[in-house]
Amino acid sequence: MSTRSTSLLVLLACLAALLVVPDVLLIVFAGILLAVLLHGGGHLIAARLGVADGWGVGLFLLGRASRSPFG
């Protein structure tokens, strides 16, 4: 099987999956937005405090969790 036919087969399978389960695209988009929010907030905190980005994301999550409207 050539590369071109494999690519076409994968593309058709993805399109068929989106027709069967259209909510998958919305879930992927929501995940991307959440990742951008966490990365941006964590990077801002990390830059201000002079720590690594991972610690900044953790502190951002702790700060958001402490101000949760559900708690």
C-alpha positions as CSV (number, residue, x, y, z in Angstrom):
1,M,0.0,0.0,0.0
2,S,1.5,3.3,-1.0
3,T,1.8,6.4,1.2
4,R,-0.9,8.3,-0.7
5,S,-3.5,5.5,-0.4
6,T,-2.7,5.1,3.3
7,S,-3.2,8.9,3.9
8,L,-6.5,8.8,2.0
9,L,-7.6,5.8,4.0
10,V,-6.8,7.5,7.3
11,L,-8.5,10.8,6.2
12,L,-11.7,8.9,5.2
13,A,-11.7,7.0,8.5
14,C,-11.4,10.3,10.4
15,L,-14.2,11.8,8.5
16,A,-16.4,8.7,9.0
17,A,-15.7,8.9,12.8
18,L,-16.7,12.6,12.8
19,L,-20.0,11.7,11.1
20,V,-20.7,9.0,13.6
21,V,-19.6,10.8,16.7
22,P,-19.7,14.6,16.0
23,D,-19.1,15.5,19.7
24,V,-15.5,14.3,19.4
25,L,-14.5,17.5,17.6
26,L,-16.0,19.7,20.3
27,I,-14.2,17.7,23.0
28,V,-10.9,18.0,21.2
29,F,-11.4,21.8,20.8
30,A,-12.4,22.2,24.5
31,G,-9.2,20.3,25.5
32,I,-7.1,22.6,23.3
33,L,-8.7,25.7,24.9
34,L,-8.1,24.3,28.4
35,A,-4.5,23.5,27.6
36,V,-3.9,27.1,26.3
37,L,-5.5,28.5,29.4
38,L,-3.4,26.4,31.7
39,H,-0.2,27.1,29.8
40,G,-0.8,30.8,29.6
41,G,-1.7,31.2,33.3
42,G,1.2,29.0,34.4
43,H,3.7,30.7,32.2
44,L,2.7,34.1,33.6
45,I,3.0,33.0,37.2
46,A,6.3,31.2,36.4
47,A,7.8,34.3,34.8
48,R,6.8,36.5,37.7
49,L,8.1,34.2,40.4
50,G,11.1,32.9,38.5
51,V,10.2,29.2,38.7
52,A,9.8,26.5,36.0
53,D,6.6,26.4,33.9
54,G,5.5,23.2,35.5
55,W,5.5,24.8,38.9
56,G,3.7,27.8,37.5
57,V,0.9,25.6,36.1
58,G,0.6,23.8,39.4
59,L,0.3,27.1,41.3
60,F,-2.2,28.4,38.7
61,L,-4.3,25.3,39.3
62,L,-4.1,25.6,43.1
63,G,-5.2,29.3,42.8
64,R,-8.1,28.4,40.6
65,A,-9.2,25.5,42.8
66,S,-9.1,27.7,45.9
67,R,-11.5,30.2,44.2
68,S,-13.9,27.6,42.8
69,P,-17.5,28.6,42.8
70,F,-18.5,25.0,43.7
71,G,-16.5,24.8,47.0
